[in-house]
Structure formats: C-alpha cells, structure tokens
Amino acid sequence: MLNPATVRERRLRKTKAQLIDEIDTLEAAHKSSAPLRAKANDRYLAKQELADLARFPSENPNPVLRVMPDGAVLYANDAAIAVNGLLKGRKKSALARDLASVVAEASRTAEVLETEFESVDRVFAFSIAAVTGETYTNIYGRDITDHRRAEEERRSAEARLRDAIGIMTDGFAVYDSEGRLVHCNNSFRDIHQYSQADTEPGVATYDSLGQVDAAKGALGRQLLSFAQRLVQLRQAGSTETIEFIGDRILERRQSATREGGILSVQTDITERKRAEEALRENEERFRDMAEIASDWIWELDADLKFSYLSDGYFRVTGRSPEDIIGKQLAAMRPGTHGEEWTEHLEGVRKHLPFSGFEWSHKRRDGSIMWISSSAKPIFDDDGTFKGYRGVGRDITERKRAEEELAEKEAQLRVALTHMPGGMMLLDRDLNYVLFNAQYSELYEYPDGLVRVGGSIRGAWRYRADRGVKLERLRVRY
C-alpha cells in the first residue's frame, strides 16, 4: 500500500504532465507566428501553476480541493479523498453531483457559496470560491459533525424543557430583550385568561399583556413598562407580588435573564387564600399560610431510574445529585402511605400518566415533607417507552395546614359533645357548620334532618308543622 507522500507526488506529476500537454498544444497552434518570448512566457506560467499546486495545503487535516466548473477535480488532498462519496469515478476525478452544481454556480456568479455535504456518519461544511482570473474553483471544507450533534442535543434539551414546562401547574412566560413574548405554557394562559391571539410568540409583548390585564381590572400590580420593570429587576434580582384578576388570586415571581429579558412565573393561589380565610373565620385558630410554590423538573429513563432532576428538588430536600441520579424510582420510599405508593408504582410500570399524586418523602435531615408529582410517559416514534418527564412541588405547608384544621375541628367537636346544653353553629347562609347531639335531642329532631351543610330552615318547618312556636333566633357574626 502506497504511503500518502507517494500518492501526493504521483498526483502532482500527473497534474504537471497535463499542464505540459496544454503548453505543447498552445505552441503548435502558434508555431508559425508566435514569438519565442510568448512561448517562454507560457512555459513560465505553467511552471508557476505547478508551483502553486505544490504549495496547495496537502497537509491540511480538512478537505481542500481545486476543481473545474464542470466538476473535474484538478487536486484533492488526502482529507478530501477520505470523505466517503465526495469524489466519483474510478480515479476519483469527478466531484459529487450535488457539490458540482454548487461549483458551477460559484463559477458563474463569482460569489463565495456555502453548502453542506453528508458522508455516511459525518457532516462537512464547504466554502466554494471561484479564483479571480482563473477557470478553476477552490473548495475548503471542515468537519461539522460534532457541531451538528451538539445542535441536535441542544434542540432535544429544549424540547425536554418545553415538555416539562407544558405540564407545570404554574404559569410560565419568558420575554426577550425587546420585551417580546418568546414562550408561555397553557397554565399561563389559563391563569390570566389570555387567548391564543393575546399570547402569539414574537407578536405579544410584556406591555401588550399588561394592557390586557389592566382591561380586565387586574389589581395589586404596578403597571410598569417592560423597560421600567427590567431596571427594577436588575436592581432587586427577583421579585414576588400578589395580583388579583377577576376572582382569582395570583402570586407572580419574576427575574431578569442574562440576555436582557424577563422570566415570569405565576401561581394560582386562590384556593390557598380561601383556605386561609376559612381558618381565620374559625375563631382565628390557624396562622396565615405563606407557601411559595417551588416546582422542579425530573426525568426517568426507560428503566425507571432518575436521569435528571433540577436544582429545586435538591434545594428543598437538602439532598445531593449523587443521592438520587441513577437510582430507581421504587427506591424513593415514602415516609407514610405505603399502599398508595405501591399502587402508584404499578401505574408507573404500566407507563400510565399521572397528575397531582401526593406522597410523603424524607429530607436528608430525616424530616418528612410532602410532594405533589405530575408526569407523562415518553415514547419514541416506534412506540418504544423511553421514560417519564414530570414536575414536582413541595406541598408540605398545605398538608400541615390541613392536618391542623382537622385537629382543631376534632377538638371543637369534643367540646360540643361534652357541653350540658344543645349548641349549633351556622354560616352566613344559615347552613349548619357544627352541632352537638344535645341540640338534636333538645328539639327531638329525627335522624338526618340536621346535617352539616343543610339549612336550619328545614328544622324550622319541622317544628312549625307540629305547632311549636319558634323563638327569636339570636345570630352573632
């Protein structure tokens, strides 16, 4: 097998022989009239051309070629010869058809053209430049396979992030440095009651959505322009505000991006606030709840092992990536509710989607927290299961509030049960909230007449039907 140096030398001698043949033809055509000085000049040009070829970068690790407008190859270095499918013919003397058409165009337009060429598992980018005053064209290539793969990985990561954002219960929106909306999820539209037209990416802006909110009577929000808000965020780092849109209560968290845009996350906290108000109305037995939703993104592979977890999980649990990444989902044993966890795992093994699954989990310090998880299974184009993508949320404070409310209500019921007389508690609509057995016995009400949520008017009608005079009801709000 010939070594590369021998191959280059033979190719150079072949090119030199071709040039000498062209010179001999030129001399024959002008033999009778061309002066000797012209012949010498032609020979000098041929030698110069040969010297140029000799200086051509044969040691360049990237493909380099010199071709004629019809695709005939004058020169190709070893890197170009090694590109599968680039050169055609038994002697590799013709350029691939797709690339040859670009060469023809570059020769015709005298412009530098860029094109790509796929060779089995490699991708090359070629710059094609016609040489001024010459008939040939130079081609310079570079291997962009790694760059292409990096781009594909980036797009895959973006798709994964968009999928996760799409199933978030929080509203998510990001704006570019000009204040234009880049992306938002459906929760963002639902929370603000925006239409698709209101949130068209590239058309909708931070300011235009602010005007939509103002038209709907949004309260609790400073209607700052995008520029004013960006200055504020750069000074503060990030902010949290409460907004009221219609009968909904939103928590909005914003921060400035490195590119000069704004990242905005909204959480619908209406039910939480209503729960807090109910707690205050029940003799102010409970303190205010201050929960900041902290969603995190997670991913399982086809073996149901954790392949990705965002920082939010590690922040609230105190754990490190080494504790979780590569571990089976089944190893995440909950602190309580083992039967529910077992049923949940069975659904996951069947590749079923789930939403709002609540389970207890031990932090690194041993304390118990509650997590709400939602996810969907991921399949490839052939229907092969690839894993899960989902989002988790810390709901510990909500769970504690529910337990505290249940405990207080139980205490109140015990107190009512041991009271010597009958007592009942009504809401503003005169519906029963609480009552003790003595109350029903005192008025001899039949079973089922007095019930939580039922109206006292039914009891009044029962007594009136029996000729019992109704006493004046003393109501204290």
C-alpha positions as CSV (number, residue, x, y, z in Angstrom):
1,M,0.0,0.0,0.0
2,L,1.4,3.4,-1.0
3,N,2.1,5.9,1.6
4,P,0.4,9.4,1.4
5,A,3.6,11.1,0.4
6,T,4.0,8.8,-2.7
7,V,0.3,9.4,-3.6
8,R,0.7,13.1,-3.5
9,E,3.9,13.0,-5.6
10,R,2.2,10.9,-8.3
11,R,-0.8,13.3,-8.4
12,L,1.5,16.3,-8.7
13,R,3.4,14.7,-11.6
14,K,0.1,13.9,-13.3
15,T,-1.0,17.5,-13.0
16,K,2.3,18.7,-14.3
17,A,2.1,16.4,-17.3
18,Q,-1.4,17.7,-18.1
19,L,-0.1,21.3,-18.0
20,I,2.8,20.4,-20.3
21,D,0.5,18.8,-22.8
22,E,-1.6,22.0,-22.8
23,I,1.5,24.1,-23.3
24,D,2.6,21.9,-26.3
25,T,-0.8,22.3,-27.9
26,L,-0.5,26.0,-27.4
27,E,2.9,26.0,-29.0
28,A,1.7,24.0,-32.1
29,A,-1.1,26.4,-32.7
30,H,1.2,29.4,-32.7
31,K,4.3,27.8,-34.1
32,S,4.5,29.8,-37.3
33,S,3.8,33.2,-35.9
34,A,4.2,33.3,-32.1
35,P,7.5,34.9,-31.0
36,L,9.8,32.9,-28.8
37,R,9.2,35.4,-26.0
38,A,5.5,34.3,-25.8
39,K,6.4,30.6,-25.7
40,A,8.8,31.3,-22.9
41,N,6.1,33.3,-21.1
42,D,3.6,30.3,-21.5
43,R,6.2,28.0,-20.1
44,Y,6.8,30.3,-17.2
45,L,3.0,30.4,-16.4
46,A,2.9,26.6,-16.5
47,K,5.8,26.4,-14.1
48,Q,4.1,29.0,-11.9
49,E,0.9,27.0,-11.9
50,L,2.8,23.8,-10.9
51,A,4.5,25.7,-8.1
52,D,1.0,26.9,-6.9
53,L,-0.2,23.4,-6.8
54,A,2.9,22.3,-5.0
55,R,2.1,24.9,-2.3
56,F,-1.5,23.7,-2.1
57,P,-2.2,22.6,1.6
58,S,-1.9,18.9,1.2
59,E,-1.1,18.5,4.9
60,N,-4.4,20.3,5.9
61,P,-6.5,18.0,8.1
62,N,-9.6,19.4,6.5
63,P,-10.7,18.7,2.9
64,V,-9.2,21.0,0.3
65,L,-9.9,20.7,-3.5
66,R,-9.4,22.5,-6.7
67,V,-11.9,21.8,-9.4
68,M,-13.1,23.0,-12.8
69,P,-16.6,24.4,-13.4
70,D,-17.7,21.1,-14.8
71,G,-16.8,19.3,-11.6
72,A,-13.5,17.8,-12.9
73,V,-11.0,17.5,-10.0
74,L,-7.6,19.1,-10.5
75,Y,-6.5,18.5,-7.0
76,A,-7.8,16.9,-3.8
77,N,-5.8,16.5,-0.6
78,D,-5.9,13.3,1.5
79,A,-8.6,14.6,3.8
80,A,-10.8,15.2,0.8
81,I,-10.1,11.8,-0.7
82,A,-11.1,10.2,2.6
83,V,-14.6,11.7,2.6
84,N,-16.9,8.9,1.5
85,G,-18.9,9.8,-1.6
86,L,-17.2,13.2,-2.2
87,L,-15.3,12.1,-5.3
88,K,-16.7,9.9,-8.1
89,G,-15.2,7.8,-10.8
90,R,-12.7,5.0,-10.8
91,K,-9.9,7.5,-10.5
92,K,-11.8,9.8,-8.1
93,S,-11.5,12.6,-10.8
94,A,-15.1,14.0,-10.6
95,L,-16.9,15.8,-7.8
96,A,-20.1,14.5,-6.3
97,R,-23.1,15.8,-8.4
98,D,-24.7,17.9,-5.6
99,L,-21.4,19.6,-4.9
100,A,-20.6,20.0,-8.6
101,S,-23.8,22.0,-9.2
102,V,-22.8,24.5,-6.5
103,V,-19.3,24.8,-8.0
104,A,-20.9,25.6,-11.4
105,E,-23.0,28.3,-9.8
106,A,-20.0,29.7,-7.9
107,S,-18.0,29.9,-11.2
108,R,-20.9,31.6,-12.9
109,T,-21.7,34.2,-10.2
110,A,-18.1,34.6,-8.9
111,E,-19.5,34.5,-5.4
112,V,-18.3,32.5,-2.4
113,L,-21.0,29.9,-1.7
114,E,-21.5,27.8,1.4
115,T,-23.0,24.3,1.3
116,E,-23.1,21.1,3.4
117,F,-22.3,17.5,2.4
118,E,-23.3,14.4,4.4
119,S,-20.9,11.4,4.2
120,V,-22.2,8.3,6.0
121,D,-22.0,9.4,9.7
122,R,-20.1,12.6,9.1
123,V,-21.2,16.1,8.0
124,F,-19.0,18.6,6.2
125,A,-19.4,22.3,5.5
126,F,-17.8,23.5,2.3
127,S,-16.9,27.1,1.2
128,I,-16.7,27.3,-2.6
129,A,-14.8,30.2,-4.1
130,A,-14.0,30.9,-7.7
131,V,-10.5,32.3,-8.2
132,T,-10.4,35.7,-9.9
133,G,-8.9,35.5,-13.4
134,E,-8.7,31.7,-13.4
135,T,-11.1,29.0,-14.6
136,Y,-10.8,26.7,-11.6
137,T,-12.5,27.0,-8.2
138,N,-11.1,26.3,-4.8
139,I,-13.1,24.3,-2.2
140,Y,-12.3,24.4,1.5
141,G,-14.2,22.1,3.9
142,R,-14.4,21.5,7.6
143,D,-16.0,18.6,9.6
144,I,-19.0,20.0,11.5
145,T,-20.3,16.6,12.8
146,D,-19.6,17.4,16.4
147,H,-21.2,20.9,16.0
148,R,-24.3,19.3,14.3
149,R,-24.6,16.7,17.1
150,A,-24.3,19.5,19.7
151,E,-27.1,21.4,18.0
152,E,-29.3,18.3,17.9
153,E,-28.6,17.7,21.6
154,R,-29.5,21.4,22.4
155,R,-32.7,21.0,20.5
156,S,-33.5,17.8,22.4
157,A,-32.8,19.6,25.7
158,E,-35.1,22.5,24.7
159,A,-37.9,20.0,23.7
160,R,-37.5,18.3,27.1
161,L,-37.7,21.6,28.9
162,R,-40.7,22.7,26.9
163,D,-42.5,19.3,27.7
164,A,-41.8,19.8,31.4
165,I,-42.9,23.4,31.3
166,G,-46.0,22.4,29.5
167,I,-47.2,20.2,32.4
168,M,-46.3,22.7,35.1
169,T,-49.3,23.9,37.1
170,D,-47.6,27.3,37.5
171,G,-47.9,29.8,34.6
172,F,-44.6,30.3,32.8
173,A,-43.6,33.0,30.4
174,V,-40.3,34.3,29.1
175,Y,-39.7,37.6,27.2
176,D,-36.7,38.6,25.1
177,S,-34.6,41.7,25.4
178,E,-37.1,43.7,23.4
179,G,-40.0,42.7,25.6
180,R,-41.4,40.3,23.1
181,L,-43.0,37.0,24.3
182,V,-40.8,34.1,23.4
183,H,-42.7,31.2,25.0
184,C,-45.5,30.6,27.5
185,N,-47.4,27.5,28.7
186,N,-51.1,26.8,28.8
187,S,-51.2,27.4,32.6
188,F,-50.0,30.9,31.9
189,R,-52.9,31.5,29.5
190,D,-55.4,29.8,31.8
191,I,-54.4,31.8,34.9
192,H,-54.6,35.1,33.1
193,Q,-57.5,34.1,30.9
194,Y,-55.4,35.1,27.8
195,S,-56.4,34.0,24.3
196,Q,-54.1,32.4,21.8
197,A,-54.1,35.7,19.9
198,D,-53.1,37.6,23.1
199,T,-50.0,35.3,23.5
200,E,-48.7,34.8,20.0
201,P,-44.9,34.5,20.4
202,G,-43.0,37.2,18.7
203,V,-46.1,39.4,18.4
204,A,-47.3,39.7,22.0
205,T,-45.2,41.8,24.3
206,Y,-44.8,42.4,28.0
207,D,-46.5,45.7,27.6
208,S,-49.4,44.4,25.5
209,L,-50.2,41.7,28.0
210,G,-50.1,44.3,30.8
211,Q,-52.7,46.3,28.9
212,V,-54.9,43.1,28.6
213,D,-54.6,42.7,32.4
214,A,-55.5,46.3,33.0
215,A,-58.6,46.0,30.8
216,K,-59.7,43.0,33.0
217,G,-59.3,45.0,36.2
218,A,-56.1,43.5,37.4
219,L,-55.2,44.8,40.9
220,G,-52.2,44.6,43.1
221,R,-49.8,45.1,40.2
222,Q,-47.7,48.1,39.3
223,L,-48.4,48.6,35.6
224,L,-44.7,49.3,34.7
225,S,-43.4,49.2,31.2
226,F,-41.0,46.4,30.2
227,A,-38.1,48.8,30.4
228,Q,-39.1,50.1,33.8
229,R,-39.7,46.6,35.1
230,L,-36.3,45.3,33.8
231,V,-34.5,48.1,35.6
232,Q,-36.3,47.2,38.8
233,L,-35.5,43.5,38.5
234,R,-31.8,44.2,37.8
235,Q,-31.7,46.2,41.0
236,A,-33.7,43.8,43.1
237,G,-32.5,40.5,41.5
238,S,-36.0,39.0,41.6
239,T,-39.4,40.0,43.0
240,E,-42.6,38.4,44.3
241,T,-46.0,40.2,44.0
242,I,-49.7,39.3,44.5
243,E,-52.2,40.1,41.8
244,F,-56.0,39.9,41.6
245,I,-57.6,39.1,38.3
246,G,-61.3,38.8,38.5
247,D,-61.9,36.4,41.4
248,R,-58.5,34.8,41.1
249,I,-55.5,35.5,43.3
250,L,-52.1,35.0,41.7
251,E,-48.6,35.0,43.0
252,R,-46.1,36.3,40.5
253,R,-42.3,35.8,40.6
254,Q,-40.0,37.5,38.1
255,S,-36.3,37.8,37.4
256,A,-34.1,39.3,34.7
257,T,-32.4,36.9,32.3
258,R,-28.8,37.1,31.2
259,E,-29.9,38.0,27.7
260,G,-31.7,41.1,29.0
261,G,-35.2,39.6,29.0
262,I,-37.7,38.8,31.8
263,L,-38.7,35.3,33.2
264,S,-42.1,35.3,34.9
265,V,-43.8,32.5,36.9
266,Q,-47.4,32.8,38.1
267,T,-49.0,30.5,40.7
268,D,-52.8,30.5,41.1
269,I,-53.1,30.6,44.9
270,T,-56.9,31.3,45.0
271,E,-57.7,28.1,46.8
272,R,-54.9,28.5,49.2
273,K,-56.0,32.0,50.1
274,R,-59.6,30.8,50.5
275,A,-58.4,28.1,52.9
276,E,-56.5,30.7,54.9
277,E,-59.6,32.9,55.1
278,A,-61.7,29.9,56.3
279,L,-59.1,29.3,59.0
280,R,-59.3,32.9,60.2
281,E,-63.1,32.8,60.3
282,N,-63.0,29.7,62.6
283,E,-62.0,31.8,65.7
284,E,-58.7,32.6,64.0
285,R,-57.4,29.1,65.1
286,F,-54.7,29.0,62.4
287,R,-51.9,31.2,61.4
288,D,-51.5,32.6,57.9
289,M,-50.1,30.3,55.3
290,A,-47.1,31.5,53.3
291,E,-46.4,29.0,50.7
292,I,-44.1,29.7,47.7
293,A,-44.6,27.1,45.1
294,S,-41.2,25.5,44.3
295,D,-41.7,23.3,41.2
296,W,-38.8,21.2,39.9
297,I,-38.4,19.1,36.8
298,W,-37.4,15.5,36.8
299,E,-36.9,12.7,34.3
300,L,-36.8,8.9,34.5
301,D,-35.1,6.7,31.9
302,A,-36.7,3.5,30.4
303,D,-35.6,1.5,33.5
304,L,-37.4,4.0,35.7
305,K,-34.1,5.4,37.1
306,F,-33.7,9.1,37.7
307,S,-31.7,10.6,34.9
308,Y,-32.3,14.3,35.6
309,L,-33.5,16.5,38.5
310,S,-33.5,20.3,38.5
311,D,-32.0,22.2,41.4
312,G,-35.4,22.9,43.0
313,Y,-35.6,19.3,44.4
314,F,-32.1,19.4,45.9
315,R,-32.8,22.8,47.5
316,V,-36.0,21.8,49.3
317,T,-34.8,18.3,50.3
318,G,-31.2,19.0,51.2
319,R,-30.1,16.0,49.1
320,S,-27.3,15.9,46.5
321,P,-27.4,14.6,42.9
322,E,-25.4,11.6,44.0
323,D,-28.2,10.6,46.3
324,I,-30.8,10.4,43.5
325,I,-29.4,10.3,40.0
326,G,-29.2,6.7,38.7
327,K,-31.4,5.4,41.5
328,Q,-34.7,3.6,40.8
329,L,-38.0,5.4,41.5
330,A,-39.0,2.5,43.6
331,A,-36.1,3.3,45.9
332,M,-37.7,6.6,46.8
333,R,-39.6,5.0,49.7
334,P,-42.2,7.4,51.1
335,G,-42.4,8.1,54.8
336,T,-46.0,7.0,55.0
337,H,-48.9,5.7,52.9
338,G,-47.0,2.6,51.6
339,E,-50.1,1.1,50.0
340,E,-50.8,4.2,47.9
341,W,-47.1,4.2,46.9
342,T,-47.3,0.6,45.8
343,E,-50.4,1.3,43.6
344,H,-48.7,4.3,42.2
345,L,-45.6,2.3,41.2
346,E,-47.9,-0.3,39.5
347,G,-49.3,2.5,37.3
348,V,-45.8,3.8,36.5
349,R,-44.7,0.3,35.5
350,K,-47.7,0.2,33.1
351,H,-46.5,3.5,31.7
352,L,-49.6,5.5,32.7
353,P,-49.7,9.3,33.0
354,F,-50.5,10.7,36.5
355,S,-51.3,14.1,37.9
356,G,-51.3,15.5,41.4
357,F,-50.0,12.3,43.1
358,E,-49.2,13.3,46.7
359,W,-46.7,11.3,48.8
360,S,-44.5,11.9,51.8
361,H,-40.7,11.9,51.5
362,K,-37.8,12.1,53.9
363,R,-35.4,15.0,53.6
364,R,-31.7,14.5,54.1
365,D,-32.1,15.6,57.8
366,G,-34.7,12.9,58.4
367,S,-37.7,15.3,58.5
368,I,-40.8,14.5,56.5
369,M,-42.0,16.6,53.6
370,W,-45.0,16.2,51.2
371,I,-44.6,16.2,47.4
372,S,-47.1,16.5,44.6
373,S,-46.0,15.0,41.3
374,S,-47.3,15.1,37.8
375,A,-45.8,13.4,34.7
376,K,-46.4,11.8,31.4
377,P,-44.7,8.8,29.8
378,I,-42.4,9.4,26.8
379,F,-42.4,7.2,23.7
380,D,-40.3,7.4,20.6
381,D,-41.7,7.3,17.0
382,D,-41.9,3.5,17.1
383,G,-43.9,3.5,20.3
384,T,-41.0,2.3,22.5
385,F,-41.2,3.5,26.1
386,K,-38.3,5.9,26.8
387,G,-39.1,7.0,30.4
388,Y,-41.0,9.8,32.1
389,R,-40.8,13.6,32.2
390,G,-42.5,15.3,35.1
391,V,-42.7,18.1,37.6
392,G,-42.7,18.0,41.5
393,R,-43.9,20.5,44.0
394,D,-43.4,20.9,47.8
395,I,-46.9,20.9,49.4
396,T,-45.7,20.4,53.0
397,E,-47.2,23.6,54.3
398,R,-50.5,22.8,52.7
399,K,-50.6,19.4,54.3
400,R,-49.7,20.7,57.7
401,A,-52.5,23.3,57.5
402,E,-55.0,20.6,56.5
403,E,-53.9,18.4,59.5
404,E,-54.1,21.4,61.9
405,L,-57.6,22.3,60.7
406,A,-58.7,18.7,61.1
407,E,-57.2,18.6,64.6
408,K,-58.9,21.9,65.6
409,E,-62.3,20.8,64.3
410,A,-61.9,17.5,66.2
411,Q,-61.2,19.5,69.4
412,L,-64.2,21.6,68.8
413,R,-66.5,18.6,68.3
414,V,-65.2,17.1,71.5
415,A,-66.0,20.3,73.3
416,L,-69.5,20.5,71.8
417,T,-70.2,16.9,72.7
418,H,-69.5,17.5,76.4
419,M,-71.5,20.7,76.7
420,P,-74.5,20.4,79.0
421,G,-76.9,22.1,76.6
422,G,-77.6,22.0,72.9
423,M,-75.5,24.2,70.6
424,M,-75.1,24.6,66.9
425,L,-73.0,26.8,64.6
426,L,-74.4,28.3,61.3
427,D,-72.7,30.1,58.5
428,R,-73.9,33.4,56.9
429,D,-76.4,31.5,54.8
430,L,-78.0,29.8,57.8
431,N,-76.5,26.4,57.0
432,Y,-75.2,24.1,59.7
433,V,-71.5,24.1,60.2
434,L,-71.4,22.3,63.6
435,F,-73.9,21.0,66.1
436,N,-73.9,18.5,69.0
437,A,-76.2,15.6,69.8
438,Q,-77.8,17.5,72.7
439,Y,-79.1,20.1,70.1
440,S,-81.0,17.4,68.1
441,E,-82.2,15.7,71.3
442,L,-83.4,19.0,72.8
443,Y,-85.7,19.7,69.8
444,E,-86.4,16.0,69.2
445,Y,-85.3,16.2,65.5
446,P,-85.5,13.0,63.6
447,D,-82.2,11.5,62.3
448,G,-81.0,13.1,59.1
449,L,-82.9,16.4,59.5
450,V,-80.0,18.2,61.0
451,R,-76.8,17.8,58.9
452,V,-73.6,19.7,58.2
453,G,-74.3,21.9,55.1
454,G,-78.1,21.6,55.5
455,S,-80.2,24.7,56.1
456,I,-81.8,25.4,59.5
457,R,-85.0,26.3,57.7
458,G,-85.8,22.6,57.4
459,A,-85.7,22.4,61.2
460,W,-87.9,25.4,61.5
461,R,-90.5,24.0,59.1
462,Y,-90.5,20.7,61.0
463,R,-91.3,22.5,64.3
464,A,-93.9,24.8,62.7
465,D,-95.7,21.7,61.2
466,R,-96.0,20.4,64.8
467,G,-97.4,23.7,66.2
468,V,-94.2,24.5,68.1
469,K,-93.7,28.3,68.5
470,L,-90.4,29.4,67.1
471,E,-88.3,31.5,69.4
472,R,-86.3,34.5,68.1
473,L,-83.0,33.3,66.7
474,R,-80.1,35.3,68.1
475,V,-77.4,35.4,65.5
476,R,-73.8,36.6,66.1
477,Y,-71.5,37.2,63.2
